[in-house]
Amino acid sequence: MGRSKVAITLDADTLIELDRLVLERRFPNRSQAIQEAVDEKLARLSGSRLARECAKLSPEFEKAIAEEGMGAELAQWPEY
């Protein structure tokens, strides 16, 4: 996938910290550091959406759906 140039504004303290990380060779350059930070944040936001959706589930309802149609087999399963 191609890359696009964008202009961003950072506060002075953030830029100092970013440059320190590049100087320590934790990142090859500012662009790579910012790319990784944005990717990480997007992944975290995506994961938190999954957690929010999962929190909406009803354990009782999910169990009932899972057990639906098991009939006689259900009595043979151990209690959990």
mmCIF file of the N, C-alpha and C atoms, coordinates in Angstrom:
data_MODEL
# 
_entry.id   MODEL 
# 
loop_
_atom_site.group_PDB 
_atom_site.id 
_atom_site.type_symbol 
_atom_site.label_atom_id 
_atom_site.label_alt_id 
_atom_site.label_comp_id 
_atom_site.label_asym_id 
_atom_site.label_entity_id 
_atom_site.label_seq_id 
_atom_site.pdbx_PDB_ins_code 
_atom_site.Cartn_x 
_atom_site.Cartn_y 
_atom_site.Cartn_z 
_atom_site.occupancy 
_atom_site.B_iso_or_equiv 
_atom_site.pdbx_formal_charge 
_atom_site.auth_seq_id 
_atom_site.auth_comp_id 
_atom_site.auth_asym_id 
_atom_site.auth_atom_id 
_atom_site.pdbx_PDB_model_num 
ATOM 1   N N  . MET A 1 1  ? 0.843   -1.176  0.000  1.00 0.00 ? 1  MET A N  1 
ATOM 2   C CA . MET A 1 1  ? 0.000   0.000   0.000  1.00 0.00 ? 1  MET A CA 1 
ATOM 3   C C  . MET A 1 1  ? 0.884   1.233   0.000  1.00 0.00 ? 1  MET A C  1 
ATOM 4   N N  . GLY A 1 2  ? 0.475   2.253   -0.701 1.00 0.00 ? 2  GLY A N  1 
ATOM 5   C CA . GLY A 1 2  ? 1.252   3.476   -0.797 1.00 0.00 ? 2  GLY A CA 1 
ATOM 6   C C  . GLY A 1 2  ? 1.237   4.288   0.483  1.00 0.00 ? 2  GLY A C  1 
ATOM 7   N N  . ARG A 1 3  ? 2.084   5.250   0.518  1.00 0.00 ? 3  ARG A N  1 
ATOM 8   C CA . ARG A 1 3  ? 2.168   6.147   1.671  1.00 0.00 ? 3  ARG A CA 1 
ATOM 9   C C  . ARG A 1 3  ? 1.802   7.548   1.223  1.00 0.00 ? 3  ARG A C  1 
ATOM 10  N N  . SER A 1 4  ? 1.285   8.318   2.173  1.00 0.00 ? 4  SER A N  1 
ATOM 11  C CA . SER A 1 4  ? 0.939   9.713   1.909  1.00 0.00 ? 4  SER A CA 1 
ATOM 12  C C  . SER A 1 4  ? 1.617   10.599  2.930  1.00 0.00 ? 4  SER A C  1 
ATOM 13  N N  . LYS A 1 5  ? 2.014   11.764  2.492  1.00 0.00 ? 5  LYS A N  1 
ATOM 14  C CA . LYS A 1 5  ? 2.590   12.743  3.402  1.00 0.00 ? 5  LYS A CA 1 
ATOM 15  C C  . LYS A 1 5  ? 1.474   13.528  4.056  1.00 0.00 ? 5  LYS A C  1 
ATOM 16  N N  . VAL A 1 6  ? 1.629   13.755  5.355  1.00 0.00 ? 6  VAL A N  1 
ATOM 17  C CA . VAL A 1 6  ? 0.687   14.597  6.084  1.00 0.00 ? 6  VAL A CA 1 
ATOM 18  C C  . VAL A 1 6  ? 1.491   15.528  6.970  1.00 0.00 ? 6  VAL A C  1 
ATOM 19  N N  . ALA A 1 7  ? 0.922   16.663  7.254  1.00 0.00 ? 7  ALA A N  1 
ATOM 20  C CA . ALA A 1 7  ? 1.565   17.606  8.173  1.00 0.00 ? 7  ALA A CA 1 
ATOM 21  C C  . ALA A 1 7  ? 0.847   17.506  9.510  1.00 0.00 ? 7  ALA A C  1 
ATOM 22  N N  . ILE A 1 8  ? 1.597   17.436  10.586 1.00 0.00 ? 8  ILE A N  1 
ATOM 23  C CA . ILE A 1 8  ? 1.000   17.388  11.915 1.00 0.00 ? 8  ILE A CA 1 
ATOM 24  C C  . ILE A 1 8  ? 1.663   18.443  12.788 1.00 0.00 ? 8  ILE A C  1 
ATOM 25  N N  . THR A 1 9  ? 0.983   18.805  13.839 1.00 0.00 ? 9  THR A N  1 
ATOM 26  C CA . THR A 1 9  ? 1.522   19.754  14.803 1.00 0.00 ? 9  THR A CA 1 
ATOM 27  C C  . THR A 1 9  ? 1.651   19.041  16.140 1.00 0.00 ? 9  THR A C  1 
ATOM 28  N N  . LEU A 1 10 ? 2.834   19.108  16.735 1.00 0.00 ? 10 LEU A N  1 
ATOM 29  C CA . LEU A 1 10 ? 3.085   18.496  18.035 1.00 0.00 ? 10 LEU A CA 1 
ATOM 30  C C  . LEU A 1 10 ? 3.550   19.562  19.004 1.00 0.00 ? 10 LEU A C  1 
ATOM 31  N N  . ASP A 1 11 ? 3.221   19.377  20.276 1.00 0.00 ? 11 ASP A N  1 
ATOM 32  C CA . ASP A 1 11 ? 3.737   20.340  21.236 1.00 0.00 ? 11 ASP A CA 1 
ATOM 33  C C  . ASP A 1 11 ? 5.230   20.092  21.440 1.00 0.00 ? 11 ASP A C  1 
ATOM 34  N N  . ALA A 1 12 ? 5.921   21.075  21.968 1.00 0.00 ? 12 ALA A N  1 
ATOM 35  C CA . ALA A 1 12 ? 7.378   21.047  22.084 1.00 0.00 ? 12 ALA A CA 1 
ATOM 36  C C  . ALA A 1 12 ? 7.868   19.856  22.904 1.00 0.00 ? 12 ALA A C  1 
ATOM 37  N N  . ASP A 1 13 ? 7.204   19.550  24.010 1.00 0.00 ? 13 ASP A N  1 
ATOM 38  C CA . ASP A 1 13 ? 7.635   18.437  24.855 1.00 0.00 ? 13 ASP A CA 1 
ATOM 39  C C  . ASP A 1 13 ? 7.526   17.096  24.129 1.00 0.00 ? 13 ASP A C  1 
ATOM 40  N N  . THR A 1 14 ? 6.456   16.940  23.373 1.00 0.00 ? 14 THR A N  1 
ATOM 41  C CA . THR A 1 14 ? 6.283   15.693  22.619 1.00 0.00 ? 14 THR A CA 1 
ATOM 42  C C  . THR A 1 14 ? 7.371   15.554  21.565 1.00 0.00 ? 14 THR A C  1 
ATOM 43  N N  . LEU A 1 15 ? 7.682   16.639  20.888 1.00 0.00 ? 15 LEU A N  1 
ATOM 44  C CA . LEU A 1 15 ? 8.714   16.598  19.856 1.00 0.00 ? 15 LEU A CA 1 
ATOM 45  C C  . LEU A 1 15 ? 10.090  16.291  20.458 1.00 0.00 ? 15 LEU A C  1 
ATOM 46  N N  . ILE A 1 16 ? 10.377  16.863  21.604 1.00 0.00 ? 16 ILE A N  1 
ATOM 47  C CA . ILE A 1 16 ? 11.654  16.579  22.285 1.00 0.00 ? 16 ILE A CA 1 
ATOM 48  C C  . ILE A 1 16 ? 11.742  15.094  22.613 1.00 0.00 ? 16 ILE A C  1 
ATOM 49  N N  . GLU A 1 17 ? 10.663  14.546  23.148 1.00 0.00 ? 17 GLU A N  1 
ATOM 50  C CA . GLU A 1 17 ? 10.639  13.115  23.494 1.00 0.00 ? 17 GLU A CA 1 
ATOM 51  C C  . GLU A 1 17 ? 10.767  12.243  22.249 1.00 0.00 ? 17 GLU A C  1 
ATOM 52  N N  . LEU A 1 18 ? 10.085  12.627  21.196 1.00 0.00 ? 18 LEU A N  1 
ATOM 53  C CA . LEU A 1 18 ? 10.159  11.899  19.934 1.00 0.00 ? 18 LEU A CA 1 
ATOM 54  C C  . LEU A 1 18 ? 11.584  11.901  19.391 1.00 0.00 ? 18 LEU A C  1 
ATOM 55  N N  . ASP A 1 19 ? 12.211  13.049  19.388 1.00 0.00 ? 19 ASP A N  1 
ATOM 56  C CA . ASP A 1 19 ? 13.589  13.151  18.901 1.00 0.00 ? 19 ASP A CA 1 
ATOM 57  C C  . ASP A 1 19 ? 14.559  12.357  19.782 1.00 0.00 ? 19 ASP A C  1 
ATOM 58  N N  . ARG A 1 20 ? 14.285  12.302  21.070 1.00 0.00 ? 20 ARG A N  1 
ATOM 59  C CA . ARG A 1 20 ? 15.129  11.514  21.968 1.00 0.00 ? 20 ARG A CA 1 
ATOM 60  C C  . ARG A 1 20 ? 15.051  10.033  21.606 1.00 0.00 ? 20 ARG A C  1 
ATOM 61  N N  . LEU A 1 21 ? 13.849  9.554   21.307 1.00 0.00 ? 21 LEU A N  1 
ATOM 62  C CA . LEU A 1 21 ? 13.684  8.151   20.928 1.00 0.00 ? 21 LEU A CA 1 
ATOM 63  C C  . LEU A 1 21 ? 14.410  7.834   19.617 1.00 0.00 ? 21 LEU A C  1 
ATOM 64  N N  . VAL A 1 22 ? 14.371  8.765   18.691 1.00 0.00 ? 22 VAL A N  1 
ATOM 65  C CA . VAL A 1 22 ? 15.083  8.578   17.424 1.00 0.00 ? 22 VAL A CA 1 
ATOM 66  C C  . VAL A 1 22 ? 16.588  8.603   17.670 1.00 0.00 ? 22 VAL A C  1 
ATOM 67  N N  . LEU A 1 23 ? 17.061  9.531   18.505 1.00 0.00 ? 23 LEU A N  1 
ATOM 68  C CA . LEU A 1 23 ? 18.488  9.603   18.841 1.00 0.00 ? 23 LEU A CA 1 
ATOM 69  C C  . LEU A 1 23 ? 18.980  8.319   19.495 1.00 0.00 ? 23 LEU A C  1 
ATOM 70  N N  . GLU A 1 24 ? 18.123  7.727   20.347 1.00 0.00 ? 24 GLU A N  1 
ATOM 71  C CA . GLU A 1 24 ? 18.478  6.461   21.010 1.00 0.00 ? 24 GLU A CA 1 
ATOM 72  C C  . GLU A 1 24 ? 18.336  5.263   20.061 1.00 0.00 ? 24 GLU A C  1 
ATOM 73  N N  . ARG A 1 25 ? 17.953  5.531   18.844 1.00 0.00 ? 25 ARG A N  1 
ATOM 74  C CA . ARG A 1 25 ? 17.778  4.514   17.805 1.00 0.00 ? 25 ARG A CA 1 
ATOM 75  C C  . ARG A 1 25 ? 16.669  3.503   18.127 1.00 0.00 ? 25 ARG A C  1 
ATOM 76  N N  . ARG A 1 26 ? 15.694  3.959   18.905 1.00 0.00 ? 26 ARG A N  1 
ATOM 77  C CA . ARG A 1 26 ? 14.528  3.112   19.147 1.00 0.00 ? 26 ARG A CA 1 
ATOM 78  C C  . ARG A 1 26 ? 13.608  3.134   17.931 1.00 0.00 ? 26 ARG A C  1 
ATOM 79  N N  . PHE A 1 27 ? 13.739  4.198   17.139 1.00 0.00 ? 27 PHE A N  1 
ATOM 80  C CA . PHE A 1 27 ? 13.048  4.324   15.861 1.00 0.00 ? 27 PHE A CA 1 
ATOM 81  C C  . PHE A 1 27 ? 14.042  4.888   14.865 1.00 0.00 ? 27 PHE A C  1 
ATOM 82  N N  . PRO A 1 28 ? 13.931  4.502   13.595 1.00 0.00 ? 28 PRO A N  1 
ATOM 83  C CA . PRO A 1 28 ? 14.878  5.015   12.612 1.00 0.00 ? 28 PRO A CA 1 
ATOM 84  C C  . PRO A 1 28 ? 14.690  6.504   12.296 1.00 0.00 ? 28 PRO A C  1 
ATOM 85  N N  . ASN A 1 29 ? 13.442  6.985   12.454 1.00 0.00 ? 29 ASN A N  1 
ATOM 86  C CA . ASN A 1 29 ? 13.150  8.387   12.150 1.00 0.00 ? 29 ASN A CA 1 
ATOM 87  C C  . ASN A 1 29 ? 11.814  8.782   12.769 1.00 0.00 ? 29 ASN A C  1 
ATOM 88  N N  . ARG A 1 30 ? 11.501  10.065  12.701 1.00 0.00 ? 30 ARG A N  1 
ATOM 89  C CA . ARG A 1 30 ? 10.244  10.566  13.266 1.00 0.00 ? 30 ARG A CA 1 
ATOM 90  C C  . ARG A 1 30 ? 9.034   9.904   12.606 1.00 0.00 ? 30 ARG A C  1 
ATOM 91  N N  . SER A 1 31 ? 9.083   9.794   11.290 1.00 0.00 ? 31 SER A N  1 
ATOM 92  C CA . SER A 1 31 ? 7.933   9.233   10.567 1.00 0.00 ? 31 SER A CA 1 
ATOM 93  C C  . SER A 1 31 ? 7.598   7.825   11.040 1.00 0.00 ? 31 SER A C  1 
ATOM 94  N N  . GLN A 1 32 ? 8.623   7.003   11.211 1.00 0.00 ? 32 GLN A N  1 
ATOM 95  C CA . GLN A 1 32 ? 8.393   5.626   11.644 1.00 0.00 ? 32 GLN A CA 1 
ATOM 96  C C  . GLN A 1 32 ? 7.817   5.588   13.055 1.00 0.00 ? 32 GLN A C  1 
ATOM 97  N N  . ALA A 1 33 ? 8.322   6.445   13.927 1.00 0.00 ? 33 ALA A N  1 
ATOM 98  C CA . ALA A 1 33 ? 7.823   6.508   15.301 1.00 0.00 ? 33 ALA A CA 1 
ATOM 99  C C  . ALA A 1 33 ? 6.346   6.911   15.318 1.00 0.00 ? 33 ALA A C  1 
ATOM 100 N N  . ILE A 1 34 ? 6.005   7.911   14.537 1.00 0.00 ? 34 ILE A N  1 
ATOM 101 C CA . ILE A 1 34 ? 4.622   8.382   14.490 1.00 0.00 ? 34 ILE A CA 1 
ATOM 102 C C  . ILE A 1 34 ? 3.724   7.337   13.841 1.00 0.00 ? 34 ILE A C  1 
ATOM 103 N N  . GLN A 1 35 ? 4.202   6.679   12.786 1.00 0.00 ? 35 GLN A N  1 
ATOM 104 C CA . GLN A 1 35 ? 3.432   5.615   12.124 1.00 0.00 ? 35 GLN A CA 1 
ATOM 105 C C  . GLN A 1 35 ? 3.089   4.511   13.119 1.00 0.00 ? 35 GLN A C  1 
ATOM 106 N N  . GLU A 1 36 ? 4.080   4.068   13.882 1.00 0.00 ? 36 GLU A N  1 
ATOM 107 C CA . GLU A 1 36 ? 3.848   3.004   14.857 1.00 0.00 ? 36 GLU A CA 1 
ATOM 108 C C  . GLU A 1 36 ? 2.898   3.451   15.962 1.00 0.00 ? 36 GLU A C  1 
ATOM 109 N N  . ALA A 1 37 ? 3.021   4.694   16.391 1.00 0.00 ? 37 ALA A N  1 
ATOM 110 C CA . ALA A 1 37 ? 2.134   5.213   17.439 1.00 0.00 ? 37 ALA A CA 1 
ATOM 111 C C  . ALA A 1 37 ? 0.684   5.248   16.956 1.00 0.00 ? 37 ALA A C  1 
ATOM 112 N N  . VAL A 1 38 ? 0.477   5.701   15.733 1.00 0.00 ? 38 VAL A N  1 
ATOM 113 C CA . VAL A 1 38 ? -0.879  5.770   15.181 1.00 0.00 ? 38 VAL A CA 1 
ATOM 114 C C  . VAL A 1 38 ? -1.441  4.360   14.993 1.00 0.00 ? 38 VAL A C  1 
ATOM 115 N N  . ASP A 1 39 ? -0.632  3.445   14.457 1.00 0.00 ? 39 ASP A N  1 
ATOM 116 C CA . ASP A 1 39 ? -1.083  2.061   14.275 1.00 0.00 ? 39 ASP A CA 1 
ATOM 117 C C  . ASP A 1 39 ? -1.483  1.435   15.605 1.00 0.00 ? 39 ASP A C  1 
ATOM 118 N N  . GLU A 1 40 ? -0.665  1.667   16.616 1.00 0.00 ? 40 GLU A N  1 
ATOM 119 C CA . GLU A 1 40 ? -0.941  1.118   17.948 1.00 0.00 ? 40 GLU A CA 1 
ATOM 120 C C  . GLU A 1 40 ? -2.240  1.674   18.517 1.00 0.00 ? 40 GLU A C  1 
ATOM 121 N N  . LYS A 1 41 ? -2.442  2.968   18.375 1.00 0.00 ? 41 LYS A N  1 
ATOM 122 C CA . LYS A 1 41 ? -3.657  3.607   18.885 1.00 0.00 ? 41 LYS A CA 1 
ATOM 123 C C  . LYS A 1 41 ? -4.891  3.083   18.152 1.00 0.00 ? 41 LYS A C  1 
ATOM 124 N N  . LEU A 1 42 ? -4.813  2.936   16.836 1.00 0.00 ? 42 LEU A N  1 
ATOM 125 C CA . LEU A 1 42 ? -5.942  2.424   16.070 1.00 0.00 ? 42 LEU A CA 1 
ATOM 126 C C  . LEU A 1 42 ? -6.277  0.993   16.481 1.00 0.00 ? 42 LEU A C  1 
ATOM 127 N N  . ALA A 1 43 ? -5.261  0.176   16.711 1.00 0.00 ? 43 ALA A N  1 
ATOM 128 C CA . ALA A 1 43 ? -5.487  -1.207  17.150 1.00 0.00 ? 43 ALA A CA 1 
ATOM 129 C C  . ALA A 1 43 ? -6.145  -1.223  18.523 1.00 0.00 ? 43 ALA A C  1 
ATOM 130 N N  . ARG A 1 44 ? -5.699  -0.344  19.411 1.00 0.00 ? 44 ARG A N  1 
ATOM 131 C CA . ARG A 1 44 ? -6.262  -0.279  20.757 1.00 0.00 ? 44 ARG A CA 1 
ATOM 132 C C  . ARG A 1 44 ? -7.728  0.155   20.700 1.00 0.00 ? 44 ARG A C  1 
ATOM 133 N N  . LEU A 1 45 ? -8.034  1.138   19.873 1.00 0.00 ? 45 LEU A N  1 
ATOM 134 C CA . LEU A 1 45 ? -9.417  1.595   19.738 1.00 0.00 ? 45 LEU A CA 1 
ATOM 135 C C  . LEU A 1 45 ? -10.295 0.490   19.171 1.00 0.00 ? 45 LEU A C  1 
ATOM 136 N N  . SER A 1 46 ? -9.774  -0.243  18.233 1.00 0.00 ? 46 SER A N  1 
ATOM 137 C CA . SER A 1 46 ? -10.513 -1.348  17.637 1.00 0.00 ? 46 SER A CA 1 
ATOM 138 C C  . SER A 1 46 ? -10.782 -2.423  18.682 1.00 0.00 ? 46 SER A C  1 
ATOM 139 N N  . GLY A 1 47 ? -9.794  -2.711  19.509 1.00 0.00 ? 47 GLY A N  1 
ATOM 140 C CA . GLY A 1 47 ? -9.954  -3.698  20.569 1.00 0.00 ? 47 GLY A CA 1 
ATOM 141 C C  . GLY A 1 47 ? -10.939 -3.257  21.625 1.00 0.00 ? 47 GLY A C  1 
ATOM 142 N N  . SER A 1 48 ? -10.962 -1.980  21.943 1.00 0.00 ? 48 SER A N  1 
ATOM 143 C CA . SER A 1 48 ? -11.891 -1.512  22.965 1.00 0.00 ? 48 SER A CA 1 
ATOM 144 C C  . SER A 1 48 ? -13.326 -1.564  22.442 1.00 0.00 ? 48 SER A C  1 
ATOM 145 N N  . ARG A 1 49 ? -13.502 -1.430  21.148 1.00 0.00 ? 49 ARG A N  1 
ATOM 146 C CA . ARG A 1 49 ? -14.847 -1.564  20.575 1.00 0.00 ? 49 ARG A CA 1 
ATOM 147 C C  . ARG A 1 49 ? -15.329 -2.999  20.743 1.00 0.00 ? 49 ARG A C  1 
ATOM 148 N N  . LEU A 1 50 ? -14.433 -3.952  20.515 1.00 0.00 ? 50 LEU A N  1 
ATOM 149 C CA . LEU A 1 50 ? -14.789 -5.351  20.700 1.00 0.00 ? 50 LEU A CA 1 
ATOM 150 C C  . LEU A 1 50 ? -15.185 -5.606  22.154 1.00 0.00 ? 50 LEU A C  1 
ATOM 151 N N  . ALA A 1 51 ? -14.435 -5.049  23.086 1.00 0.00 ? 51 ALA A N  1 
ATOM 152 C CA . ALA A 1 51 ? -14.744 -5.223  24.506 1.00 0.00 ? 51 ALA A CA 1 
ATOM 153 C C  . ALA A 1 51 ? -16.104 -4.620  24.846 1.00 0.00 ? 51 ALA A C  1 
ATOM 154 N N  . ARG A 1 52 ? -16.408 -3.450  24.285 1.00 0.00 ? 52 ARG A N  1 
ATOM 155 C CA . ARG A 1 52 ? -17.712 -2.815  24.541 1.00 0.00 ? 52 ARG A CA 1 
ATOM 156 C C  . ARG A 1 52 ? -18.855 -3.682  24.016 1.00 0.00 ? 52 ARG A C  1 
ATOM 157 N N  . GLU A 1 53 ? -18.666 -4.241  22.823 1.00 0.00 ? 53 GLU A N  1 
ATOM 158 C CA . GLU A 1 53 ? -19.709 -5.090  22.231 1.00 0.00 ? 53 GLU A CA 1 
ATOM 159 C C  . GLU A 1 53 ? -19.881 -6.371  23.041 1.00 0.00 ? 53 GLU A C  1 
ATOM 160 N N  . CYS A 1 54 ? -18.789 -6.949  23.496 1.00 0.00 ? 54 CYS A N  1 
ATOM 161 C CA . CYS A 1 54 ? -18.861 -8.178  24.296 1.00 0.00 ? 54 CYS A CA 1 
ATOM 162 C C  . CYS A 1 54 ? -19.554 -7.922  25.630 1.00 0.00 ? 54 CYS A C  1 
ATOM 163 N N  . ALA A 1 55 ? -19.360 -6.746  26.182 1.00 0.00 ? 55 ALA A N  1 
ATOM 164 C CA . ALA A 1 55 ? -19.979 -6.406  27.465 1.00 0.00 ? 55 ALA A CA 1 
ATOM 165 C C  . ALA A 1 55 ? -21.501 -6.338  27.350 1.00 0.00 ? 55 ALA A C  1 
ATOM 166 N N  . LYS A 1 56 ? -22.001 -6.132  26.147 1.00 0.00 ? 56 LYS A N  1 
ATOM 167 C CA . LYS A 1 56 ? -23.440 -6.058  25.944 1.00 0.00 ? 56 LYS A CA 1 
ATOM 168 C C  . LYS A 1 56 ? -24.097 -7.434  25.966 1.00 0.00 ? 56 LYS A C  1 
ATOM 169 N N  . LEU A 1 57 ? -23.305 -8.487  25.836 1.00 0.00 ? 57 LEU A N  1 
ATOM 170 C CA . LEU A 1 57 ? -23.862 -9.827  25.770 1.00 0.00 ? 57 LEU A CA 1 
ATOM 171 C C  . LEU A 1 57 ? -24.399 -10.271 27.126 1.00 0.00 ? 57 LEU A C  1 
ATOM 172 N N  . SER A 1 58 ? -25.442 -11.051 27.100 1.00 0.00 ? 58 SER A N  1 
ATOM 173 C CA . SER A 1 58 ? -26.022 -11.612 28.316 1.00 0.00 ? 58 SER A CA 1 
ATOM 174 C C  . SER A 1 58 ? -25.529 -13.046 28.451 1.00 0.00 ? 58 SER A C  1 
ATOM 175 N N  . PRO A 1 59 ? -24.775 -13.368 29.509 1.00 0.00 ? 59 PRO A N  1 
ATOM 176 C CA . PRO A 1 59 ? -24.272 -14.738 29.669 1.00 0.00 ? 59 PRO A CA 1 
ATOM 177 C C  . PRO A 1 59 ? -25.398 -15.774 29.678 1.00 0.00 ? 59 PRO A C  1 
ATOM 178 N N  . GLU A 1 60 ? -26.527 -15.450 30.314 1.00 0.00 ? 60 GLU A N  1 
ATOM 179 C CA . GLU A 1 60 ? -27.643 -16.395 30.373 1.00 0.00 ? 60 GLU A CA 1 
ATOM 180 C C  . GLU A 1 60 ? -28.206 -16.652 28.970 1.00 0.00 ? 60 GLU A C  1 
ATOM 181 N N  . PHE A 1 61 ? -28.377 -15.578 28.205 1.00 0.00 ? 61 PHE A N  1 
ATOM 182 C CA . PHE A 1 61 ? -28.909 -15.717 26.854 1.00 0.00 ? 61 PHE A CA 1 
ATOM 183 C C  . PHE A 1 61 ? -27.947 -16.496 25.967 1.00 0.00 ? 61 PHE A C  1 
ATOM 184 N N  . GLU A 1 62 ? -26.655 -16.197 26.065 1.00 0.00 ? 62 GLU A N  1 
ATOM 185 C CA . GLU A 1 62 ? -25.659 -16.903 25.257 1.00 0.00 ? 62 GLU A CA 1 
ATOM 186 C C  . GLU A 1 62 ? -25.624 -18.385 25.613 1.00 0.00 ? 62 GLU A C  1 
ATOM 187 N N  . LYS A 1 63 ? -25.743 -18.700 26.902 1.00 0.00 ? 63 LYS A N  1 
ATOM 188 C CA . LYS A 1 63 ? -25.764 -20.101 27.346 1.00 0.00 ? 63 LYS A CA 1 
ATOM 189 C C  . LYS A 1 63 ? -26.997 -20.802 26.792 1.00 0.00 ? 63 LYS A C  1 
ATOM 190 N N  . ALA A 1 64 ? -28.153 -20.118 26.851 1.00 0.00 ? 64 ALA A N  1 
ATOM 191 C CA . ALA A 1 64 ? -29.391 -20.707 26.340 1.00 0.00 ? 64 ALA A CA 1 
ATOM 192 C C  . ALA A 1 64 ? -29.289 -21.007 24.854 1.00 0.00 ? 64 ALA A C  1 
ATOM 193 N N  . ILE A 1 65 ? -28.686 -20.097 24.098 1.00 0.00 ? 65 ILE A N  1 
ATOM 194 C CA . ILE A 1 65 ? -28.517 -20.328 22.661 1.00 0.00 ? 65 ILE A CA 1 
ATOM 195 C C  . ILE A 1 65 ? -27.578 -21.508 22.417 1.00 0.00 ? 65 ILE A C  1 
ATOM 196 N N  . ALA A 1 66 ? -26.498 -21.577 23.176 1.00 0.00 ? 66 ALA A N  1 
ATOM 197 C CA . ALA A 1 66 ? -25.530 -22.659 23.009 1.00 0.00 ? 66 ALA A CA 1 
ATOM 198 C C  . ALA A 1 66 ? -26.144 -24.014 23.332 1.00 0.00 ? 66 ALA A C  1 
ATOM 199 N N  . GLU A 1 67 ? -27.045 -24.025 24.307 1.00 0.00 ? 67 GLU A N  1 
ATOM 200 C CA . GLU A 1 67 ? -27.642 -25.286 24.741 1.00 0.00 ? 67 GLU A CA 1 
ATOM 201 C C  . GLU A 1 67 ? -28.900 -25.649 23.968 1.00 0.00 ? 67 GLU A C  1 
ATOM 202 N N  . GLU A 1 68 ? -29.391 -24.743 23.160 1.00 0.00 ? 68 GLU A N  1 
ATOM 203 C CA . GLU A 1 68 ? -30.621 -24.960 22.413 1.00 0.00 ? 68 GLU A CA 1 
ATOM 204 C C  . GLU A 1 68 ? -30.488 -26.190 21.518 1.00 0.00 ? 68 GLU A C  1 
ATOM 205 N N  . GLY A 1 69 ? -31.479 -27.045 21.559 1.00 0.00 ? 69 GLY A N  1 
ATOM 206 C CA . GLY A 1 69 ? -31.488 -28.208 20.688 1.00 0.00 ? 69 GLY A CA 1 
ATOM 207 C C  . GLY A 1 69 ? -30.664 -29.378 21.193 1.00 0.00 ? 69 GLY A C  1 
ATOM 208 N N  . MET A 1 70 ? -30.054 -29.261 22.353 1.00 0.00 ? 70 MET A N  1 
ATOM 209 C CA . MET A 1 70 ? -29.237 -30.358 22.849 1.00 0.00 ? 70 MET A CA 1 
ATOM 210 C C  . MET A 1 70 ? -30.095 -31.416 23.546 1.00 0.00 ? 70 MET A C  1 
ATOM 211 N N  . GLY A 1 71 ? -31.284 -31.044 24.019 1.00 0.00 ? 71 GLY A N  1 
ATOM 212 C CA . GLY A 1 71 ? -32.240 -31.970 24.606 1.00 0.00 ? 71 GLY A CA 1 
ATOM 213 C C  . GLY A 1 71 ? -31.641 -32.957 25.582 1.00 0.00 ? 71 GLY A C  1 
ATOM 214 N N  . ALA A 1 72 ? -31.716 -34.230 25.250 1.00 0.00 ? 72 ALA A N  1 
ATOM 215 C CA . ALA A 1 72 ? -31.271 -35.307 26.139 1.00 0.00 ? 72 ALA A CA 1 
ATOM 216 C C  . ALA A 1 72 ? -29.760 -35.260 26.366 1.00 0.00 ? 72 ALA A C  1 
ATOM 217 N N  . GLU A 1 73 ? -29.014 -34.781 25.394 1.00 0.00 ? 73 GLU A N  1 
ATOM 218 C CA . GLU A 1 73 ? -27.561 -34.716 25.529 1.00 0.00 ? 73 GLU A CA 1 
ATOM 219 C C  . GLU A 1 73 ? -27.139 -33.775 26.658 1.00 0.00 ? 73 GLU A C  1 
ATOM 220 N N  . LEU A 1 74 ? -27.936 -32.766 26.928 1.00 0.00 ? 74 LEU A N  1 
ATOM 221 C CA . LEU A 1 74 ? -27.587 -31.758 27.923 1.00 0.00 ? 74 LEU A CA 1 
ATOM 222 C C  . LEU A 1 74 ? -27.413 -32.365 29.313 1.00 0.00 ? 74 LEU A C  1 
ATOM 223 N N  . ALA A 1 75 ? -28.229 -33.322 29.654 1.00 0.00 ? 75 ALA A N  1 
ATOM 224 C CA . ALA A 1 75 ? -28.156 -33.953 30.972 1.00 0.00 ? 75 ALA A CA 1 
ATOM 225 C C  . ALA A 1 75 ? -26.843 -34.706 31.156 1.00 0.00 ? 75 ALA A C  1 
ATOM 226 N N  . GLN A 1 76 ? -26.197 -35.105 30.092 1.00 0.00 ? 76 GLN A N  1 
ATOM 227 C CA . GLN A 1 76 ? -24.972 -35.881 30.170 1.00 0.00 ? 76 GLN A CA 1 
ATOM 228 C C  . GLN A 1 76 ? -23.741 -34.990 30.363 1.00 0.00 ? 76 GLN A C  1 
ATOM 229 N N  . TRP A 1 77 ? -23.864 -33.705 30.139 1.00 0.00 ? 77 TRP A N  1 
ATOM 230 C CA . TRP A 1 77 ? -22.715 -32.792 30.256 1.00 0.00 ? 77 TRP A CA 1 
ATOM 231 C C  . TRP A 1 77 ? -22.484 -32.426 31.706 1.00 0.00 ? 77 TRP A C  1 
ATOM 232 N N  . PRO A 1 78 ? -21.215 -32.293 32.123 1.00 0.00 ? 78 PRO A N  1 
ATOM 233 C CA . PRO A 1 78 ? -20.948 -31.900 33.498 1.00 0.00 ? 78 PRO A CA 1 
ATOM 234 C C  . PRO A 1 78 ? -21.333 -30.430 33.740 1.00 0.00 ? 78 PRO A C  1 
ATOM 235 N N  . GLU A 1 79 ? -21.681 -30.130 34.984 1.00 0.00 ? 79 GLU A N  1 
ATOM 236 C CA . GLU A 1 79 ? -22.051 -28.762 35.343 1.00 0.00 ? 79 GLU A CA 1 
ATOM 237 C C  . GLU A 1 79 ? -20.780 -27.898 35.358 1.00 0.00 ? 79 GLU A C  1 
ATOM 238 N N  . TYR A 1 80 ? -20.850 -26.678 34.902 1.00 0.00 ? 80 TYR A N  1 
ATOM 239 C CA . TYR A 1 80 ? -19.687 -25.791 34.925 1.00 0.00 ? 80 TYR A CA 1 
ATOM 240 C C  . TYR A 1 80 ? -20.000 -24.501 35.603 1.00 0.00 ? 80 TYR A C  1 
# 
